[in-house]
Amino acid sequence: MILFDTDFLIDLVNGQTGSANIATELDEIGEQPALSVISIHEYLLGVYLTYNGKDNLKDKLESANRDLSKFKAIPFTEDIANVSSKIQAEVTKEGKPIGINDIYIGATALYYNIKLVSRNKKHFVQISGLDLKTY
């Protein structure tokens, strides 16, 4: 199983070459793609912010849910909260704080000891011990 960050999903849906190449590689080796529920929230939030109050909101949500159905959803748990609080304390003490959602996503990857794929190198390199693949 490999965990993907929200930016990967957005890039994949938008046809970005780097994300498409990674998706093809993983399909070839049969690796299970996963998303944190935090990424699911971020993705759906983007749909609501862009289309709420518009006639095509329902269609856009259906499309988003089709995109999300290709990934295993990993819930945010008490164990992941324990890991994320440690990460947040470390990056805060180092004077290099990052967004809380990225901390939650990184903590999910650390807790399950799985690779995280993201183009957001700036934030995720701050998380010690994270197996990060960027594109």
C-alpha positions as CSV (number, residue, x, y, z in Angstrom):
1,M,0.0,0.0,0.0
2,I,1.2,3.5,-0.8
3,L,-0.3,6.7,0.6
4,F,-0.9,9.7,-1.7
5,D,-1.2,13.3,-0.8
6,T,-4.0,15.5,-1.9
7,D,-1.9,17.2,-4.5
8,F,-1.2,13.9,-6.2
9,L,-4.9,13.3,-6.6
10,I,-5.5,16.8,-8.0
11,D,-2.6,16.5,-10.4
12,L,-3.8,13.0,-11.5
13,V,-7.3,14.3,-12.2
14,N,-5.8,17.3,-14.1
15,G,-3.6,15.1,-16.2
16,Q,-0.3,16.2,-14.8
17,T,2.5,14.0,-16.4
18,G,4.5,13.3,-13.2
19,S,1.5,11.9,-11.3
20,A,0.2,10.0,-14.3
21,N,3.6,8.3,-14.7
22,I,3.6,7.3,-11.0
23,A,0.0,6.0,-11.3
24,T,1.0,3.8,-14.3
25,E,4.1,2.5,-12.4
26,L,1.9,1.5,-9.5
27,D,-0.7,-0.2,-11.7
28,E,2.0,-2.3,-13.3
29,I,3.2,-3.6,-9.9
30,G,-0.2,-3.9,-8.4
31,E,0.4,-1.5,-5.5
32,Q,-2.7,-0.5,-3.6
33,P,-3.3,3.2,-3.6
34,A,-4.5,4.9,-0.4
35,L,-5.6,8.3,0.8
36,S,-5.9,9.6,4.3
37,V,-9.4,10.8,5.1
38,I,-7.7,14.1,5.5
39,S,-6.9,14.2,1.8
40,I,-10.5,13.1,1.0
41,H,-11.7,16.1,3.1
42,E,-9.3,18.5,1.3
43,Y,-10.4,17.2,-2.1
44,L,-14.1,17.4,-1.4
45,L,-13.6,20.8,0.2
46,G,-12.1,22.1,-3.0
47,V,-15.2,20.9,-4.9
48,Y,-17.5,22.6,-2.5
49,L,-15.5,25.8,-2.5
50,T,-15.5,25.9,-6.3
51,Y,-19.0,24.7,-7.1
52,N,-21.3,25.3,-4.1
53,G,-24.3,27.2,-5.1
54,K,-23.8,26.3,-8.8
55,D,-26.0,24.0,-10.9
56,N,-23.3,21.5,-11.5
57,L,-22.3,20.9,-7.9
58,K,-24.0,17.5,-7.9
59,D,-22.2,16.4,-11.0
60,K,-18.9,17.6,-9.7
61,L,-19.4,15.7,-6.4
62,E,-20.3,12.5,-8.3
63,S,-17.1,12.9,-10.4
64,A,-15.0,13.6,-7.3
65,N,-16.4,10.5,-5.6
66,R,-15.6,8.4,-8.6
67,D,-12.0,9.7,-8.4
68,L,-11.9,8.9,-4.7
69,S,-13.3,5.4,-5.1
70,K,-10.0,4.2,-6.7
71,F,-8.2,4.7,-3.4
72,K,-8.5,2.9,-0.1
73,A,-9.5,5.4,2.6
74,I,-7.4,5.3,5.7
75,P,-9.2,6.8,8.8
76,F,-7.7,9.2,11.3
77,T,-7.3,7.2,14.5
78,E,-6.2,7.8,18.1
79,D,-2.9,6.0,17.2
80,I,-2.3,8.4,14.3
81,A,-3.2,11.3,16.6
82,N,-0.4,10.2,18.9
83,V,2.1,10.2,16.0
84,S,0.9,13.5,14.7
85,S,1.1,15.2,18.0
86,K,4.8,14.1,18.3
87,I,5.5,15.4,14.8
88,Q,3.8,18.7,15.5
89,A,5.8,19.2,18.7
90,E,9.1,18.4,16.8
91,V,8.6,20.7,13.9
92,T,7.3,23.5,16.2
93,K,10.3,23.2,18.5
94,E,12.6,23.3,15.4
95,G,10.9,26.5,14.3
96,K,9.7,24.9,11.1
97,P,6.0,24.4,11.5
98,I,3.9,23.0,8.7
99,G,0.2,22.8,8.1
100,I,-1.8,20.5,10.4
101,N,-3.3,18.5,7.5
102,D,0.2,17.7,6.2
103,I,1.1,16.6,9.7
104,Y,-1.9,14.3,9.8
105,I,-1.2,12.8,6.4
106,G,2.5,12.4,7.2
107,A,1.6,10.8,10.6
108,T,-0.6,8.3,8.7
109,A,2.2,7.2,6.5
110,L,4.6,6.9,9.5
111,Y,2.1,5.0,11.6
112,Y,1.5,2.4,8.8
113,N,5.1,2.5,7.7
114,I,4.2,3.2,4.1
115,K,5.6,5.4,1.4
116,L,3.9,8.8,0.9
117,V,3.8,10.3,-2.6
118,S,3.5,14.0,-3.0
119,R,5.0,16.9,-4.9
120,N,4.9,18.9,-1.7
121,K,8.6,18.3,-0.7
122,K,8.8,21.6,1.2
123,H,6.5,20.4,4.0
124,F,6.9,16.7,4.1
125,V,10.8,16.7,4.3
126,Q,10.3,18.3,7.7
127,I,8.8,15.1,9.0
128,S,11.6,12.9,10.4
129,G,11.6,9.2,9.2
130,L,9.0,9.7,6.5
131,D,9.5,7.6,3.3
132,L,8.7,10.3,0.8
133,K,8.5,10.0,-3.0
134,T,8.3,13.3,-4.8
135,Y,7.6,14.1,-8.5
